[in-house]
Amino acid sequence: MSWLDRVRNTIPFIARRDETPDNLWHKCAGCGQMLFVKEYEENQSVCPKCDHHGRIGPDARFDALFDGGIYTPLPMPAVREDPLKFRDQKRYVDRLKAARQATGEQDALINARGVIEGKRAVVGVQDFAFMGGSMGLGVGAAFVAGAEAAIAERCPYIIFTAAGGARMQEGILSLMQMPKTTVAIAMLREARLPYIVVMTDPTTGGVTASYAMLGDIQLAEPGALIGFAGQRVIEQTIREKLPEGFQRAEYLLDHGMLDMVVHRHKLRETLASLIDYLCVEQAAA
């Protein structure tokens, strides 16, 4: 034990090192500032110094979005787990178990129904903390269930995307979720209901190539990384240096791939306004 530790443990009004929580501080990924976790989370995980938007999970997203933080989670559809009996450094079933213990969720896409400024909506949120938000059978089934719930409720389906792409442990079955989710979007359009996408950091791979880019309205949070292939892969393929800010939300907005870049603190009111404009039935009611 060092001299400083002996002094710390002797003086009664100085907290012992083993009594001090390890999770009091958060280092901002944008500016590197150390922030109190409580203040950071109360600010919806947005840095008060540089306005960097941190990644948040479904619970925090639903609490901030729905009126009074009141919502009803939709049950997760049952799917076949580990259909390919996949194993790399670990078995796929072990990776699923670890992700479920870490996040408390069944898979990477969670749906909930609730009210946004008095307007009904079904909202799906991808959790990047669950295996990088990767798209597999569970995510595809949850997306279809969310779309069907919106049709049954006669309300919009809003999806918050955050993913590294398709789930490699499910091979071709994960890629088949791309056309599957596209069919669900077609069902929403046939029912004349809005499908709104909010892209968060990061939205990449097969998710970008399917339901993330098929919204009636395309929104994104500031600074979100959005793309299909990685920047390094593109540069090596075309043998050119990409422009500054390439694949960030602001760049995509300037080049016509997004309708709006909306600060997290203004998302609730923005989505409520869009529902007013797009959902005629609710506006009439």
N, C-alpha and C positions, 0 to 999 in steps of 0.2 A: 504493500500500500504506500502510495506517495505521501509526501508531507502535506500537500494540498488536500488530499482525501482525508487524512487524519484530522486536519483542522476543520474541514467541512462537517465531518461526523461528530466532532466534539461540540461545536457551537450549536445551540438548540434552535436558533431562529433561522438557520440556513438549511434548506431542504437537502436531505441526503440524496446522493446521486441515484441510488436505486429506487428512490421514491418519486423521482421526477419523470413524468410521462414522456415518451419518445415522440408523441404525435401532436405536440403543441404548435409546431411550426410547419409551414409549407413553403418550399422554394419555387418561386414563379418560373415557369419554363420560358417566359418571354423576356423578362428583365433581370432575373436572378435574385430579386429581392426576397427576403425572408418575411413571410406573412403569418399572422396568427391564424391557425386553422379555423377557429370559430368565426372570426371576422370574414375570412375568405369564403367559407361556406354560406354565411349569411348574405354575402354579396353574389350568391349563385355561382361561386367558383370563377368569378371574374376578378382579375388583379386590379386593385384600386390605384396602382402606380402606373401601369402601362396599358391597362384594358385588355390584357391577354385573356382569351376565353379558354379556361381549362375544361377537361373532359368530365362530364357528369353522367351518372347512371340513371336508370328509369325512375327510381323513387324520388330523387331530387328534381328530376324533370317534371314528373307528374305533380309534385307538391307546388312547384312554381307556376305551373300552367293552369291547372283546374281551379275553379272557384273554391276558396276556403281550403284548398289542398284535399278536397273530397273527391274520390274516384273509386271505381269498381274494377279491379283487375279481371281480365278475361282469362278463363282457364287455358292452359297450354295444351294444344292437341298432342295426342300420343303418336309417336313415330318410332320406327324401328331404330334402335341404337346400334352403332358399330356394324352396319350391314356388310362391310367388307372385311371385318376382323383385322383392322389395320393396326400395324405396329411399326414405330420408328425407334427412337430412343426409349419411348414409353409406349405402353398399350393405349389405344385411343380411349377405351373405357376409363382408364386411370386419369387421363387428361380431362375427360368430362367430369369425373368425380371431383377432381381438384378445383375445376372452374366453378362447379356448383357450390362447393364449400366456401370458396373465396367470395362469391357474389351473392349467394343465397337465391339464385335464379335457376330455372330449369334449363334455359338456353339463352341465346344472344338477342332474341327479340321478344319484348314484353308488350302486350296490348292492355289498354284500359279504356273504359268509357266514363265520361263525366261531362261537366258543363264549363265552357270558357266564356266568361262574361255573359252568362245567361243563354248561351248557345250550345246545344248538344254536339258532341263530337266523339269519335273513336280515335285514339292516339296510339301509335306504335313507336317504341323507342328501342333502338339497338344499343346494346351495352358493349363498348369496346373492351371492357375488362373481362368479358367472357370470351376467351380464345380469340381476341382481336376482333370481336363482333362478326366473326366469319359466318358465311351463309352456307348452311347445310339443310338437311331434311327438316329439322326443327324450326329453323328460321322461315323456310318456305311455307310450312304448314301454318305457322303463326301468322304470316302475312295474309294468307288466304282467309284464315279465321277472322282477322281484323277487318278485311274487306267485306266479308259476309255479314259480320256484326254491324258494320256501317250501313249496309244495304237494308238489313232488318230494322235498324233504328231510323232509317231515312235521314242520315246525317253524313257529313264528310268524313273521309279517312285521312288522317294526318300522320305522316311517317317521319321520324327523326333518324337519319341514317348515320352510322359510324361503323366502318368495317374495313378490314384489310382485304376483303374479297371473298372468294369461294373457299370452303373448308376442304383443304387438301386431303384430310383423312377419309373423306367420303367420295373422293374421285369424281367420276362422271355424274354420280347422283347429285352432287352439290351443284354442278353446272346445269342440271336439269331444272333447278329452282328458278333459273332465269326466265325460261318460257312460262313456267308455272305461275310466277308472280305477274308476268305480263298479261296472262289470261285473266287473273283476278282484277287487274286494273281495267281491262276491257269490260268486265262485269260491272264495275263502278260507273263507267261511262255509259253503258247501256241503261243503267238505272238513273242516269242523269244526276249523279252525285259527284261533288268535287273530290279530287285526289290531290292533296297538297304535300309537297316534299320540303323538308327542312334539312339541308346537308350540314353536318357538323364535322369536326376534325377527328379522324380523317375519314373520307369516303372514297374508296378506291376499288380497283379490280372489278370482279363480276357484279358487285352491287351497283357500281357506277354504270356498268354496261347494261343494266336492266332497270329495276324499279326506281332507282335514284334519279334517273334522267327522264322519267316519263310522267312527271307531275303536270297537272293543269296549271299550277303555279310553282315555280322553283325558287326557294329561298335558301339562304345559307347564313351561318354565323360568321362574324368577322375573322379573317385569317385562317379559315378552315382549308385544309389540304383536300383538294378534289381532283381526281384523275383516274385513269385506267392503269397504264403502266407507270413505273417509277421514273423519276426525272433522269437518273443515271442511265437507265435502259434506253430511254428516248435519245439522249445525247449520243450514246454509243451507236445507236442505229442510224441516226441521220448525220452523225459526225459534225454536229454544230452545237455551239453553246446556246442554251435556252435563255430567254429573257428573264430579267429580275422579276420575282414574284409569280413566275409561271406555276400554274396549277393551284394558286391561292384564290379564295373566293372573290376578291376584288378584281383580279385579272380576268376571271371568268365572267364577271358582271360587265366589265368593259368590252368584252368580246361577244356579248349576246347569249351566253349560255345560262345565265341566271336572270331572274326578274328583280330580285332584291337581295341585298345583304343587310340583315337586321340584327341589331344589338340584342343580346340575350334579355336585357331588362325590358325591351320593347316587343318581344315576341308575342306575349299574351295578347296585347291590344291589337297587334298587327294581324294575328290569326283570327281574332274575333271580327275584325273589319272584313277580312277576306270571306269568312263564312257568311257575313251579312250580304256581301256582293254576289256570292256564288250559289248560295243555298236558298233558292226562292221560297221553298216550302216553309223553312224556319222563319224567314223574314215576314211572310204573310201571317204566320201564327203569332 
